Amino acid sequence: MPRRARVWGAAVLAPVLLLPVLSAPAQAGQEPDPDAPGVSTTGLIDDRAALTLAAETGEPVEITAATTETTRHLANPDGGFTMEQNALPVRVREEDGWTPVDTDLVVGADGALRPKAAVADLVFSGGGDRDLVGVGLGSKNVSLGWHEDLPAPVVDGAQATYPDVLPDVDLVMTAGVDGFGQVLVVHTPEAARHPDLAELEMALSSEGVTVHQGENGNLDAVGDRGGESVFTAVAPAMWDSAGVEETGEDPTLMAPAAARSELLDVDVTPAAIRLVPDRAMLTDADTEYPVYIDPSVAVSRHSRTYVNARFPSQSYWNYATSHTPGVGYEPQQGSTKRAFWRFSIDSRTKNATITRATFRAKVTHA
């Protein structure tokens, strides 16, 4: 029977034979990232040193001078090279080098929650009257607020749950590699009748960017200088709990395969984002509670998307990495999804002969 799988990320492994003499800098031709922290080059291994070590040991040696958030290069004993490139960041640059991505939340001295190691500067409220969430990249940032003081969150790994922000309604925040997921968990039909759920208004503030509503309902934070997209948010949606028991999927991360899903009406002003849930879905006797209402935000630097046959005009460009897209055919709803990743062309492959390329995807649920 056809099944739909959840795919978290993807990687390409490409053995390459570099033909020219290796005398250029490790990342020649690549533009430096102005928003990345500085990192010492002391002790880094360049091409020549890596080739020498590989020949001496008979084992591949990483060219640490060429490592990035998504890519690493290995010198092979036969004189060739292997490039490993991930669609999403797998490591984070710190002052003393690289550390693996770790989205588990920790409490800081200011009481706020932050992931241990993530690409974006992400912070969740520790409760009280501070902003619900802020996401930053260098000097650019976007913050969202809640309309009243928040309760102290319950932290579990990468998730922070703010209980009863409305009667029988929880707010769940999930840290991703380069963004965050946010869902209101409406537990009962009675909770759905609360007047504050008829229209949700979240305070919006930004620095260095301006938030616009784009095509198909997506939200886009565009840099005030240069006009480049810095943060994106897939069009806010809501879904119910249909199929959760059968599939075991976590509905706080993304709509389960068999869930009923609807888009929200959205209005953006310089000071607020207004979300209007689908009232017909909330009051429908066939809706299975709890119901989950999002949006989520991600950094625009990394390119990924999926398409959904059920919503053929909807864009899912740069969905938050706290979510995992479904791929394949889902028989309960009779819908099909396809996932796509875009990999950059690494400048080190210029004038190289690529002898083999392998694409690998990690399936997290099937």
C-alpha positions, 0 to 999 in steps of 0.5 A: 500500500502506498505510504507517506513518509516524513523526511527531515533533511537531505544531503549530497555526497560527491567524490570529486577529483580536482584537476588544477593545482590547489593553491587558492584559498580554501573558500575562494570565490565564496562571499563571506557571510556578514552576519556570521560570528568571527572564528579563528583560523589557527590550527585549521587544516588546508588542502595540501596538509589534508592531502599529505595526512590522507596519504600518510594515514590511508584515511580521509582527512577533513579540510577544516579550513573549508568547513561551513554550516552545511558543507565539509570537504575531505581529502582522500588517500588517492589524491581526490576529494569528497564534498558532503553538503547538507540541505540544512545546517548541521553545525554552528560556528562559534568563536572557538570553532564548530559545534553540532546543531542542538535545538534543545532549550536552556534557560539563560541568566535573563530567564529567557529560553534559547536553543543550545546551538542554532543558526538563528539567534532565537529566544523564547519568553521565560514567562511574564510580559516580555516578547513571546519570541524573537528571531535574529540574524546579525543586525536583523530581527523580528519579534512577536508578542502575546496580548497579556502576560505569559505563564512560565513555560514547561520545557521539554527538549526543543519545545516550550509549552505555555499552559492555559494562555486561554481557557483550555488552550496551550501555546507550544513553541518549538525551536528549529535549526534556523527558525521556530514553530508556533501552535495554539493547541485548542483542546475542546470545542468549548475552548474554541468558542472563546472570543479571543480565538475569533481573531488573534492579534500578535504584536509585531516589531522588527529591526532592519527588516519590514514584514510583508504578506506575500503571494499565497498568504506567506509572510516575508521579512525583507531587508530594509537595505537591499530588499533581500528576504531575511525571514519567511513564514509559510501561510498560517494554517490550522489542522485537527487531530484526525489520524493522530492515534493511527500514525503516532505523528506529533501534531504540534510539529505539523499537520498529521497525514490524515488531518483536516487542514485549513488556511487562516485569514491573515492581515499584516500591519507594521505593528501587528499580525492578525490571524483569523481561524476558520470558524466553520472548521472550529464549529464542525461536529466532524472536527477532531480535537485538539485543533492546532493553529500556527504560524512558524518562521524560518531564515531565508538563507536555506532553500527548501519547499514541498508541494501539496496536491490538496492545496496546489496554489499554496507555497511552502517555501522555506518552511520552518525546520521545526517541521518535517514535510510529508512526501508521497501519497496519503490514502486517507485524504487522497493527497500527495506531497513532494519535497524539494531541496536546493543545493548551492554550487560550491566554488571548490568544484569549479574545474573539477571532475565529479566521479560520483554523487549520492543523495541521502534523505532521512526518513523520520516516520513512515 
